[in-house]
Amino acid sequence: MIDDLIPIFGILLVMIPVAGLTLGLTLRLAVKPFVETLAAAVRDAGGSGVDSGELAALVASLQEEVEALRQDAAEIRRAQEFDRKLLGAESDEVAGPVTIDPR
């Protein structure tokens, strides 16, 4: 009885890896076009969903805001200098000037 099973086990010992390799290669070849198409679609979409026109408008808006903040900081500095001159040097010793980081 065991002598009858030895050839079957021998055949299975060879056929299982061959079947696995065949299945693996077949799936790789069958799935590859799908993966390439999916990657191309993602690449074409750009990933972020924001086109360059909207992005340029956003950058321009941010630049305008930064420039406005710089002007405000310069006005505050001028006002501090005016207050310092108006009040005299004695108040500088009591309460130092307020500095604003223009970053």
C-alpha positions in Angstrom: 0.0 0.0 0.0 2.8 2.5 0.9 4.6 1.3 -2.2 1.7 2.5 -4.3 1.8 6.0 -2.7 5.5 6.7 -3.3 5.1 7.5 -7.0 2.2 9.8 -6.3 4.2 11.7 -3.6 7.1 11.9 -6.1 4.9 13.4 -8.8 3.3 15.8 -6.2 6.8 16.8 -5.1 7.6 17.9 -8.6 4.2 19.2 -9.7 3.5 21.5 -6.7 6.5 23.8 -7.3 5.9 23.7 -11.0 2.2 24.6 -10.6 3.2 27.4 -8.1 5.7 28.9 -10.6 3.2 28.7 -13.4 0.5 30.3 -11.4 2.8 33.0 -10.1 4.1 33.9 -13.6 0.6 33.9 -15.0 -0.7 36.2 -12.3 2.3 38.5 -12.7 1.8 38.8 -16.5 -2.0 39.2 -16.1 -1.8 41.8 -13.3 1.1 43.9 -14.8 -1.0 45.8 -17.4 -3.6 46.6 -14.8 -1.0 48.0 -12.4 0.7 50.0 -15.1 -2.7 51.5 -16.1 -3.5 52.4 -12.5 0.0 54.0 -12.1 -0.4 56.1 -15.2 -3.9 57.3 -14.1 -2.5 58.3 -10.7 0.5 60.0 -12.4 -1.8 61.9 -14.8 -4.1 63.0 -12.0 -1.2 64.7 -10.3 -2.1 63.3 -6.9 -3.0 66.6 -5.3 -6.1 67.6 -7.2 -4.9 71.3 -7.5 -4.1 72.6 -10.9 -1.1 74.9 -11.5 -3.4 78.0 -12.0 -5.0 77.6 -8.6 -1.6 77.0 -7.1 -0.1 80.1 -8.7 -3.1 82.2 -7.4 -2.6 80.8 -3.9 1.1 81.6 -3.9 0.4 85.2 -5.2 -2.2 85.7 -2.4 0.3 84.5 0.2 3.0 86.8 -1.1 0.6 89.8 -0.9 -0.3 88.9 2.7 3.4 88.6 3.7 4.1 92.0 2.1 1.2 93.5 4.0 2.5 92.0 7.3 5.9 93.5 6.6 4.4 96.9 6.0 2.4 96.6 9.3 5.6 95.6 11.2 7.4 98.6 9.7 4.6 100.9 10.8 4.6 99.5 14.3 8.4 100.0 14.5 8.0 103.7 13.4 5.2 104.2 16.0 7.4 102.7 18.7 10.3 105.0 17.8 7.9 108.0 17.8 6.6 107.0 21.2 10.1 106.5 22.6 11.1 110.0 21.4 7.9 111.5 22.7 8.2 109.9 26.2 11.9 110.4 26.5 14.7 108.0 27.5 13.4 107.5 31.0 10.4 105.3 30.0 12.8 103.1 28.0 14.5 102.1 31.2 11.2 101.2 32.9 9.5 99.4 30.0 11.7 98.3 27.2 10.7 98.5 23.6 8.4 95.9 22.2 10.1 94.1 19.3 8.2 92.3 16.6 9.9 89.6 14.6 9.2 90.4 10.9 9.4 86.8 9.8 
